Amino acid sequence: MASYLQVENISKSYGDRTLFENISFNINEGDKIALVAPNGTGKSSLLKILAGVEHSDRGGEVKFMKDIRVAFLDQDMTFDPKHTIFDEVYSRMGNISPELREYEDAINSGDSKRLERAIAAMDVSGGWSIEQNIRQVLTSLKLERLDQPMGELSGGEAKRVAIACMMLQEAEFIVMDEPTNHLDIDIIEYLENYLQRSRCTLLMVTHDRYFLDRVCNTIMEIDRGNLYTYRGNYTQYLEKREERYANMQADIDKSRNLLRRELEWIRSTPQARTGKARYRINAFYDLKDRASVSLQTGTIEIDVATSRLGRKIIDCMDVNLSFEGRKMLDNFSYKFTRGERVGIVGRNGVGKTTFLNLISGKISPDSGIIEQGETLRIGYYSQRGINFKPGQTVLECVQEIADVVKASDGHAVSATTYLNRFLFPHDTFTKRVDILSGGEKRRLYLLMVLMQNPNMLILDEPTNDLDIMTLNVLEEYLQEFKGSLIIVSHDRYFLDKCVDHLFLFEGNGRIKDFVGQYSEYREYIKEKEAMERSAERNATTTSKPQQQRSHDTSKRKLSYKEQRELEQIEQELQSLGEERSQLETEISSGTLPYDRLAEVSKRIEEIIAIIDEKEMRWLELNE
């Protein structure tokens, strides 16, 4: 198996903080690797070194195989806000054919003869397929207004454009940094299926554990500046990591036992410290280093009191809301109850965040009533993230909320102690918030929301930028949370762990309530779609030519040969119609890899042309 990437002795530090040092690894063709580590330990920095955006501190080497194409999907895409979606994607196509470039230049030149030659060259080379491919990929990612300016797109829509650019490169090696952030669940599942079926080699950073489990065959972990590789998916990684820690702890315990004996020797025989015993003294200090290793990792401690919550939470009665001409809520009525755990899902742009702003009182409805209970204290974790003043430090941000935090047992905890529990050591208190990593900002924001002792938590995409370790702790806390909970999230694993029913935002103000976890909802949808497809296949369909024929009794009698040809055409038309219907269902499923998508689209075009030709002959025979 060919080696696609060789990395040797790369290092990265920020100030006096070392993220990783002299790490080396190899990636082979077909590997699908996820890089996992706590926030702030260098995952994104490592990817940027591989992409050439940053450099290793002390030499080292990053070497890709010469002939492979590499695509890099960054967390945030930079784009020209004036470009349309199509133009932005088109401008990033690095493999545009010379014929297509000449065609574009000929259009701009105004030279009609040059344009004629360019069109002829496009016909010969098949250059028209590039535009078709762009449109097909964008459509499969549910981007239909291709003339929409990039500056008008939401974060999720911009992320889909970035994914389209990545897919259209048809790269053999793909590097992705948090690919699922800002995407709705349908697009995540589409990308998941695309990567599962693709033959590409993959290296990515993601916190989405279902995505990890279903796409990756290898996990690489950065731990204490070192890199460890585990073959298998995320579930197998967890098991093997525990084994590694158990073996390491056994070695540390053994070293500590030896150290005690060697320490007795050092203390009891000072006269033995001669040149002959020098090797043993050196070995003692090596042993001391090994024995002093601690495997304890910093873990967030979430311990806050929950304010008393009365019987009345939030009552919504006949609520209507429209925004920029779109219906967001249509006669919505619901009474939230104490201890309720609601997950909210739906595609981007259907009003999920607007709904949270409405029930939290940040905006008012067009009509209807929203009443909040007197004891309600909402903790709102917004998708926009932390709001801080320029130059404000970590401690100053926290002290704006409170100097002390009330813990679950009632005693007061200082803000500085609480920062320590959220893995902010004392030397970070004076650190400016604007230079924190994305994950550190999210962790600080979570701390600030929780220290207000809320009895209702409203969380809008809380998993973005949080590492898996922090997510595990947050999930455990939310499972024990005594108040009410409303979560908007694209993280399927997180939803399965934390909610007991779903609000399904279907668009045009419609909301359905599904009792159960998200995985149960997806199974229900798959079963329903399978039954519908089966019913369509079993339904008796009559082709248009057959209907026309049944009403026409005045035509001349056909010859035996013509009659056989007519019957043959009718059978072929029915077969072609069924094939076309199946292919259209397949292309709209959103699960096709790029090469199959192109193949299906081409076949549909062929079928349409054949149907047109055969229907013309059918009409001739019936005349």
Stockholm file with secondary structure:
# STOCKHOLM 1.0

chainA/1-623         MASYLQVENISKSYGDRTLFENISFNINEGDKIALVAPNGTGKSSLLKILAGVEHSDRGGEVKFMKDIRVAFLDQDMTFDPKHTIFDEVYSRMGNISPELREYEDAINSGDSKRLERAIAAMDVSGGWSIEQNIRQVLTSLKLERLDQPMGELSGGEAKRVAIACMMLQEAEFIVMDEPTNHLDIDIIEYLENYLQRSRCTLLMVTHDRYFLDRVCNTIMEIDRGNLYTYRGNYTQYLEKREERYANMQADIDKSRNLLRRELEWIRSTPQARTGKARYRINAFYDLKDRASVSLQTGTIEIDVATSRLGRKIIDCMDVNLSFEGRKMLDNFSYKFTRGERVGIVGRNGVGKTTFLNLISGKISPDSGIIEQGETLRIGYYSQRGINFKPGQTVLECVQEIADVVKASDGHAVSATTYLNRFLFPHDTFTKRVDILSGGEKRRLYLLMVLMQNPNMLILDEPTNDLDIMTLNVLEEYLQEFKGSLIIVSHDRYFLDKCVDHLFLFEGNGRIKDFVGQYSEYREYIKEKEAMERSAERNATTTSKPQQQRSHDTSKRKLSYKEQRELEQIEQELQSLGEERSQLETEISSGTLPYDRLAEVSKRIEEIIAIIDEKEMRWLELNE
#=GR chainA/1-623 SS CCEEEEEEEEEEEETTEEEEEEEEEEEETTCEEEEECCTTSSHHHHHHHHHTSSCCTTCCEEEECTTCCEEEECSSCCCCTTSBHHHHHHHTCTTCCHHHHHHHHHHHHTCHHHHHHHHHHHHHHTTHHHHHHHHHHHHHTTCCCTTSBGGGCCHHHHHHHHHHHHHHTTCSEEEEESTTTTCCHHHHHHHHHHHHHCCCEEEEECCCHHHHHHHCSEEEEEETTEEEEEESCHHHHHHHHHHHHHHHHHHHHHHHHHHHHHHHHHHHCGGGCSGGGHHHHHHHHHHHHHHTCCCCCCCCCCCCCCCCCCSCCEEEEEEEEEETTEEEEEEEEEECCTTCEEEEECCTTSSHHHHHHHHTTSSCCSEEEEEECTTCCEEEECTTCCCCCTTCBHHHHHHHHCSEEECTTSCEEEHHHHHHHTTCCGGGTTSBGGGSCHHHHHHHHHHHHHTTCCSEEEEESTTTTCCHHHHHHHHHHHHHCCSEEEEECSCHHHHHHHCSEEEEEEETTEEEEEESCHHHHHHHHHHHHHHHHHHHHHSCCCCHHHHHHHTCCCSCCCCHHHHHHHHHHHHHHHHHHHHHHHHHHHHTTSCCCHHHHHHHHHHHHHHHHHHHHHHHHHHHHHC
#=GC SS_cons         CCEEEEEEEEEEEETTEEEEEEEEEEEETTCEEEEECCTTSSHHHHHHHHHTSSCCTTCCEEEECTTCCEEEECSSCCCCTTSBHHHHHHHTCTTCCHHHHHHHHHHHHTCHHHHHHHHHHHHHHTTHHHHHHHHHHHHHTTCCCTTSBGGGCCHHHHHHHHHHHHHHTTCSEEEEESTTTTCCHHHHHHHHHHHHHCCCEEEEECCCHHHHHHHCSEEEEEETTEEEEEESCHHHHHHHHHHHHHHHHHHHHHHHHHHHHHHHHHHHCGGGCSGGGHHHHHHHHHHHHHHTCCCCCCCCCCCCCCCCCCSCCEEEEEEEEEETTEEEEEEEEEECCTTCEEEEECCTTSSHHHHHHHHTTSSCCSEEEEEECTTCCEEEECTTCCCCCTTCBHHHHHHHHCSEEECTTSCEEEHHHHHHHTTCCGGGTTSBGGGSCHHHHHHHHHHHHHTTCCSEEEEESTTTTCCHHHHHHHHHHHHHCCSEEEEECSCHHHHHHHCSEEEEEEETTEEEEEESCHHHHHHHHHHHHHHHHHHHHHSCCCCHHHHHHHTCCCSCCCCHHHHHHHHHHHHHHHHHHHHHHHHHHHHTTSCCCHHHHHHHHHHHHHHHHHHHHHHHHHHHHHC
//
